[in-house]
Amino acid sequence: MTGAVRFGLVGYGLFGAHHAHAIQATPGAQLVAIAARSEASRISAATAHPQTTVHADYRELLDRRDIDAVSIVVPNALHYEVAAAALASGKHVLLEKPMALSVAHCQELIGLAADHGRLLAIGHELRLSSLWGSVKRLIDEGAIGLPRFVLVELSRFPYRQGSGGWRYDLAQVGSWILEEPIHFFDLARWYLAGSGEPVSIFARANSRLAGQHSLADNFAATVDFHGGAFAVIVQTLAAFDHHQTAKIAGEKGTIWAAWSGVDARTDRPTFSLRYGLAADVHEVPLAKPAGELLELADEIAAFVRSIQAGTPLPCTGTDGLWSTHLCLAAQESIERGAIVELAPG
Ligand SMILES: NC(=O)c1ccc[n+]([C@@H]2O[C@H](COP(=O)([O-])OP(=O)(O)OC[C@H]3O[C@@H](n4cnc5c(N)ncnc54)[C@H](OP(=O)(O)O)[C@@H]3O)[C@@H](O)[C@H]2O)c1
């Protein structure tokens, strides 16, 4: 298409406000309308973005003919409903993770996008990161040979409640695995793409205070891939600040990436990227800093390029289906105390 991509935004909470800012700052994108649920959110949206129309019902926004693409940033349980309606109304969709709360709903969204000839992008913005994306580039350049093992680990402070406490409500959040570990499943599958798709998963979880597994602070999963490669995903929410590391061990050495900040959106992070084997160590300078808001800006810019010029999406519906599938299978493994075999996506 020619001309600016006209955006509607559904959801104006903490991350929705960042989407709005990123859309407005992206060359070739124009923020036309915002749908927000409460009056307080509508006032915030209208005050920060006076050039937009603010709707109380997202369906009004989807009915508009002057919107090409919709960014969806609402609680997890609403992702399927809003994305399905947006695709059916003929809009391109950038959908925050998790894509949906069931694999069947992910499949339906992929089908709707195909039926309506629209793009469906999933918000795994770490793929756009100068740090986590450089890990992928090093792998693709053969810096460590074929990767055999991936470890992604996050230690951070407990989750925020979210608007109305949705993040602590099992029915609305799905599970806490679908919050941050879902990004790490996506990274692991991306980094181990040379080994094919995941085949099975085993997961454990417990909580800092109580014995409940559904909203668990401490989480670990082992994912097996074809040919013996495997990934370990670890998260604790019983910590402080935000510290993420990834270690990818291959035939010729290990890549080691680390990022720390007071939170994921700080503009003062520390980060490093090194790779090597034994005493042969290489420090990799990054073209720009890494952090969630920089990655979100690049994600929106990539989505706009895909709509305007047909460039590949950084993260597709199939990728979103796989990361969701891995989270749901991890939850099943925790509940059954058993290895769960993964059906192909
Ligand atoms: N990719 C990432 O790294 C990343 C980071 C953060 C969040 N997320 C995802 O983004 C989503 C939102 O998270 P958040 O942290 O922004 O949560 P939040 O601060 O609680 O915001 C959620 C927003 O959704 C709004 N909402 C609920 N129902 C709605 C409806 N029917 N129509 C319009 N708006 C509605 C709420 O409205 P009111 O305020 O009016 O109640 C609230 O403003 C979640 O899926 C989360 O997993 C992704």
The ligand as an SDF file (V2000), in Angstrom:
LIG
                    3D

 48 52  0  0  0  0  0  0  0  0999 V2000
    5.2480   -7.7410   24.6850 N   0  0  0  0  0  0  0  0  0  0  0  0
    5.5150   -7.3450   25.9090 C   0  0  0  0  0  0  0  0  0  0  0  0
    6.6430   -7.3170   26.3300 O   0  0  0  0  0  0  0  0  0  0  0  0
    4.3910   -6.9350   26.8140 C   0  0  0  0  0  0  0  0  0  0  0  0
    4.6340   -6.0840   27.8950 C   0  0  0  0  0  0  0  0  0  0  0  0
    3.5700   -5.7080   28.7060 C   0  0  0  0  0  0  0  0  0  0  0  0
    2.2900   -6.1910   28.4420 C   0  0  0  0  0  0  0  0  0  0  0  0
    2.0940   -7.0310   27.3910 N   0  0  0  0  0  0  0  0  0  0  0  0
    0.7480   -7.5530   27.1000 C   0  0  0  0  0  0  0  0  0  0  0  0
   -0.0860   -6.4530   26.7930 O   0  0  0  0  0  0  0  0  0  0  0  0
   -1.3930   -6.6950   27.2940 C   0  0  0  0  0  0  0  0  0  0  0  0
   -1.8140   -5.5460   28.2170 C   0  0  0  0  0  0  0  0  0  0  0  0
   -0.9210   -5.5010   29.3200 O   0  0  0  0  0  0  0  0  0  0  0  0
   -0.7700   -4.1800   30.2150 P   0  0  0  0  0  0  0  0  0  0  0  0
    0.4080   -4.4090   31.0660 O   0  0  0  0  0  0  0  0  0  0  0  0
   -0.8190   -2.9660   29.3700 O   0  0  0  0  0  0  0  0  0  0  0  0
   -2.0850   -4.2890   31.0990 O   0  0  0  0  0  0  0  0  0  0  0  0
   -2.9000   -3.1090   31.7740 P   0  0  0  0  0  0  0  0  0  0  0  0
   -1.9670   -2.0180   32.1820 O   0  0  0  0  0  0  0  0  0  0  0  0
   -3.7630   -3.7220   32.7880 O   0  0  0  0  0  0  0  0  0  0  0  0
   -3.7980   -2.5550   30.5820 O   0  0  0  0  0  0  0  0  0  0  0  0
   -4.8420   -3.3190   30.0180 C   0  0  0  0  0  0  0  0  0  0  0  0
   -5.7850   -2.3470   29.3850 C   0  0  0  0  0  0  0  0  0  0  0  0
   -6.7990   -3.0580   28.6780 O   0  0  0  0  0  0  0  0  0  0  0  0
   -7.9670   -2.3020   28.8140 C   0  0  0  0  0  0  0  0  0  0  0  0
   -9.1570   -3.0620   28.4570 N   0  0  0  0  0  0  0  0  0  0  0  0
   -9.7130   -4.1060   29.0770 C   0  0  0  0  0  0  0  0  0  0  0  0
  -10.8080   -4.5110   28.4110 N   0  0  0  0  0  0  0  0  0  0  0  0
  -10.9320   -3.6910   27.3440 C   0  0  0  0  0  0  0  0  0  0  0  0
  -11.8590   -3.5660   26.2870 C   0  0  0  0  0  0  0  0  0  0  0  0
  -12.8760   -4.4210   26.1570 N   0  0  0  0  0  0  0  0  0  0  0  0
  -11.6900   -2.5690   25.3760 N   0  0  0  0  0  0  0  0  0  0  0  0
  -10.6600   -1.7290   25.4670 C   0  0  0  0  0  0  0  0  0  0  0  0
   -9.7390   -1.7770   26.4580 N   0  0  0  0  0  0  0  0  0  0  0  0
   -9.8910   -2.7500   27.3840 C   0  0  0  0  0  0  0  0  0  0  0  0
   -7.9590   -1.8450   30.2500 C   0  0  0  0  0  0  0  0  0  0  0  0
   -8.8440   -0.7560   30.3620 O   0  0  0  0  0  0  0  0  0  0  0  0
   -9.1220    0.0810   31.7110 P   0  0  0  0  0  0  0  0  0  0  0  0
   -7.8220    0.6180   32.1750 O   0  0  0  0  0  0  0  0  0  0  0  0
  -10.0070    1.1610   31.2380 O   0  0  0  0  0  0  0  0  0  0  0  0
   -9.7270   -0.8880   32.6660 O   0  0  0  0  0  0  0  0  0  0  0  0
   -6.4960   -1.4500   30.4050 C   0  0  0  0  0  0  0  0  0  0  0  0
   -6.2970   -0.1130   30.0560 O   0  0  0  0  0  0  0  0  0  0  0  0
   -1.3530   -8.0490   27.9810 C   0  0  0  0  0  0  0  0  0  0  0  0
   -1.7720   -9.0340   27.0930 O   0  0  0  0  0  0  0  0  0  0  0  0
    0.1130   -8.2440   28.2870 C   0  0  0  0  0  0  0  0  0  0  0  0
    0.4820   -9.6060   28.3390 O   0  0  0  0  0  0  0  0  0  0  0  0
    3.1120   -7.3810   26.5700 C   0  0  0  0  0  0  0  0  0  0  0  0
  1  2  1  0
  2  3  2  0
  2  4  1  0
  4  5  1  0
  4 48  2  0
  5  6  2  0
  6  7  1  0
  7  8  2  0
  8  9  1  0
  8 48  1  0
  9 10  1  0
  9 46  1  0
 10 11  1  0
 11 12  1  0
 11 44  1  0
 12 13  1  0
 13 14  1  0
 14 15  2  0
 14 16  1  0
 14 17  1  0
 17 18  1  0
 18 19  2  0
 18 20  1  0
 18 21  1  0
 21 22  1  0
 22 23  1  0
 23 24  1  0
 23 42  1  0
 24 25  1  0
 25 26  1  0
 25 36  1  0
 26 27  1  0
 26 35  1  0
 27 28  2  0
 28 29  1  0
 29 30  1  0
 29 35  2  0
 30 31  1  0
 30 32  2  0
 32 33  1  0
 33 34  2  0
 34 35  1  0
 36 37  1  0
 36 42  1  0
 37 38  1  0
 38 39  2  0
 38 40  1  0
 38 41  1  0
 42 43  1  0
 44 45  1  0
 44 46  1  0
 46 47  1  0
M  CHG  2   8   1  16  -1
M  END
$$$$
